[in-house]
Amino acid sequence: MKPPYRVFVVCGLVLLGLIFWQGFFGGSHVKDTAFTREFNQISLLACKVVNSKIPPPKGPDSTRIEAFESAGILSSNDVAYVRQHGIEFHGFDGTRTGANVAIFEAVCTSTKPPRRIIGHADGHAECRELRREP
């Protein structure tokens, strides 16, 4: 008869092997790239604007990102990120929400081919291949 501790050691080694295997080879893993960071940031910005409990600025201020910062919808770090990364802000007035209304738009050139990232007025973001004009 084998000592009982050997069974526990063998079971423990098998369990560690399974954990190692799952950690490195199982499931999907999202790579941390410049594109995924930019996509996630634009998605976050769109969600902040759309889901804010603070009413959005009206009239001409609805197209100025500074007005969203003054209202407390976006932080100064958010606005600095938009400026530093050349993200276009198309505005948001709260009356036009939907999957076809763009709020933020950026071009990510770190991918092959380059891609356009769009944050929409329903809070989602999407990417499209950047079309080259002939």
Stockholm file with secondary structure:
# STOCKHOLM 1.0

chainA/1-134         MKPPYRVFVVCGLVLLGLIFWQGFFGGSHVKDTAFTREFNQISLLACKVVNSKIPPPKGPDSTRIEAFESAGILSSNDVAYVRQHGIEFHGFDGTRTGANVAIFEAVCTSTKPPRRIIGHADGHAECRELRREP
#=GR chainA/1-134 SS CCCHHHHHHHHHHHHHHHHHHHHHHSSCCCCCCHHHHHHHHHHHHHHHHHHCSSCCCCGGGGGCHHHHHHHTSSCHHHHHHHHHTTCEECCCCSSCCSTTCEEEEEEETTSSSCEEEEEETTSCEEEEECCCCC
#=GC SS_cons         CCCHHHHHHHHHHHHHHHHHHHHHHSSCCCCCCHHHHHHHHHHHHHHHHHHCSSCCCCGGGGGCHHHHHHHTSSCHHHHHHHHHTTCEECCCCSSCCSTTCEEEEEEETTSSSCEEEEEETTSCEEEEECCCCC
//
